Amino acid sequence: PQHTANVSNPQMFVYPAKKPNGMVIIQCPGGAYMNLAIEKEGHSMASWMNNQGITLVVLKYRMPNGHFECTVSDVLQSIKLVRQHKDDWGVNPNMVGIMGCSAGGNLAIQAATQYTGAEDKPNFQVLLYAFTSMNPFINKIMFGENASDATIQKYSVMNNVTADTPPAFIACSADDNTVPCDDSIMYFKALRGFKTEASLHIYPTGSHGWGFADFFTYKREWTGELEKWLREFMTK
């Protein structure tokens, strides 16, 4: 299905590379924390990743329905599980990345800022049109009707960037009216404020929600830039 709604049981779909180079990317589809665009922003990326030697894991995470800690738990658990399966999937534990689109990009940032230790900390993050600023609409979905300020602040990603936040590749469109590219710019600036490595790509058109779709005019550009960035990450 193109979209998966009301997910209550998390699942990981693993696409192992035939010739693994040790890198694994866990992909979090978007969908405003209400459903998942799991094809366009998930499964469709598998052969592209595999051809680079990267094992792709598509994460079908639980919708928060006011219990956002469950959603964050799913993404952190997926990172732990990938490292636990390092021998089965040919994983280099130092090359486990988290990737996400839109709300999935927000969740990827949560993983990069809410990790509990080395076993669930991603080594890098890849963010496509991720939202980083909070608003009443999204707060209600994530935290429920009566969320405390403390809860909102805890998961407000702009508060949580530190010098230990992993490197980031960030891409978005200048004409995105759903999640303004300002969200990506703010996060990039926050990372650079701590001298964390970050690469920001803003394409002039494309609006929101392009994922791996061919209709995005700059598909060749963003995929090529990411491939290069990932290759460089591996040689560090």
Residue pairs with C-beta under 8 A, 6 or more apart in sequence:
1 38
1 39
2 37
2 38
2 39
2 40
3 31
3 35
3 36
3 37
3 38
4 31
4 35
4 36
4 38
4 60
5 34
5 35
5 36
5 63
6 35
6 63
7 35
7 36
7 60
7 61
7 62
7 63
8 62
8 63
9 62
10 59
10 60
10 61
10 62
10 74
10 77
10 78
11 59
11 60
12 26
12 57
12 58
12 59
12 60
12 78
12 81
13 42
13 43
13 57
13 58
13 60
14 55
14 56
14 57
14 89
15 46
15 47
15 49
15 50
15 55
15 56
15 57
15 58
16 50
16 55
16 89
16 90
17 49
17 50
17 52
17 53
17 54
17 55
17 90
18 50
19 53
20 53
20 54
20 55
20 89
20 90
20 91
21 52
21 53
21 54
21 234
22 53
22 90
22 91
22 92
22 95
22 234
23 52
23 53
23 54
23 55
23 92
23 95
23 96
23 97
23 230
23 234
24 54
24 55
24 56
24 57
24 82
24 89
24 91
24 95
24 96
24 97
25 49
25 54
25 55
25 56
25 57
25 97
25 98
25 99
25 126
26 57
26 59
26 75
26 78
26 79
26 82
26 96
26 97
26 98
26 99
26 122
27 41
27 42
27 45
27 56
27 57
27 58
27 59
27 99
27 100
27 104
28 59
28 61
28 75
28 98
28 99
28 100
28 101
28 104
28 105
28 107
28 108
29 36
29 37
29 38
29 40
29 41
29 42
29 58
29 59
29 60
29 100
29 101
29 104
29 211
30 36
30 37
30 41
30 100
30 101
30 102
30 103
30 104
30 105
30 129
30 209
30 211
31 37
31 102
31 103
31 104
32 102
32 103
32 138
32 141
33 63
33 64
33 71
33 103
33 106
33 138
33 141
33 142
34 63
34 141
35 63
36 42
36 60
36 61
36 104
37 101
37 209
37 211
38 58
38 60
40 209
40 210
40 211
40 212
40 213
41 101
41 102
41 104
41 128
41 209
41 211
41 212
42 58
43 58
44 211
44 212
44 213
45 56
45 58
45 211
45 212
46 56
46 58
48 212
48 223
49 55
49 56
50 56
52 227
52 230
54 230
55 89
55 90
55 91
57 78
57 82
59 74
59 75
59 78
61 71
61 74
61 75
61 78
61 107
62 70
62 71
62 74
63 71
64 70
64 71
64 141
64 142
64 143
65 141
65 144
66 141
66 142
66 143
66 144
66 145
66 147
67 144
68 142
68 143
68 151
68 155
71 107
71 110
71 142
72 107
72 110
72 111
72 114
72 155
75 98
75 107
75 108
75 110
75 111
76 111
76 114
76 115
76 116
76 120
77 120
79 96
79 98
79 111
79 115
79 119
79 120
79 121
79 122
80 119
80 120
82 89
82 91
82 96
83 91
83 93
83 96
83 119
85 91
86 92
86 93
94 123
95 123
95 233
95 234
96 122
96 123
97 122
97 123
97 124
97 125
97 126
97 230
98 108
98 111
98 112
98 122
98 124
98 125
98 126
99 108
99 125
99 126
99 127
99 128
100 106
100 107
100 108
100 109
100 126
100 127
100 128
100 130
101 128
101 129
101 130
101 209
101 211
102 128
102 129
102 130
102 131
102 178
102 179
102 208
102 209
103 131
103 138
104 130
105 127
105 128
105 129
105 130
105 131
106 130
106 131
106 132
106 157
108 122
108 125
108 126
108 127
108 130
109 125
109 127
109 130
109 132
109 157
109 187
110 155
110 157
111 120
111 122
111 125
112 121
112 122
112 125
112 165
112 166
112 168
113 157
113 160
113 161
113 162
113 165
114 155
114 160
115 121
115 122
121 166
122 166
123 166
124 166
124 167
124 168
124 169
124 233
125 166
125 167
125 168
125 169
126 168
126 169
126 226
127 168
127 169
127 170
127 171
127 184
127 187
128 171
128 172
128 210
128 211
128 222
129 171
129 172
129 173
129 176
129 178
129 179
129 181
129 184
129 208
129 209
129 210
130 170
130 172
130 179
130 183
130 184
130 187
131 138
131 179
131 183
132 157
132 158
132 183
132 184
132 186
132 187
133 158
133 182
133 183
133 186
134 152
134 156
139 147
139 152
140 147
142 155
143 151
143 152
143 155
153 159
157 187
158 186
158 187
158 190
161 187
161 190
161 191
161 193
161 194
161 196
162 194
163 194
163 195
163 196
165 191
165 194
165 196
166 196
167 196
167 197
167 198
167 233
168 187
168 188
168 191
168 196
168 197
168 198
168 199
169 198
169 199
169 201
169 225
169 226
169 229
169 230
170 184
170 187
170 188
170 198
170 199
170 200
170 201
171 184
171 200
171 201
171 202
171 203
171 222
171 225
171 226
172 179
172 181
172 183
172 184
172 201
172 202
172 203
173 181
173 202
173 203
173 204
173 205
173 206
173 207
173 208
173 210
174 181
174 202
174 203
174 204
174 205
175 204
175 205
175 206
175 207
176 206
176 207
176 208
177 207
177 208
178 207
178 208
178 209
179 208
181 202
184 200
184 202
185 200
185 202
188 198
188 200
191 197
191 198
192 198
199 225
199 229
201 221
201 222
201 225
203 217
203 218
203 221
203 222
205 217
205 218
206 216
206 217
206 218
210 216
210 219
212 219
212 223
213 219
216 222
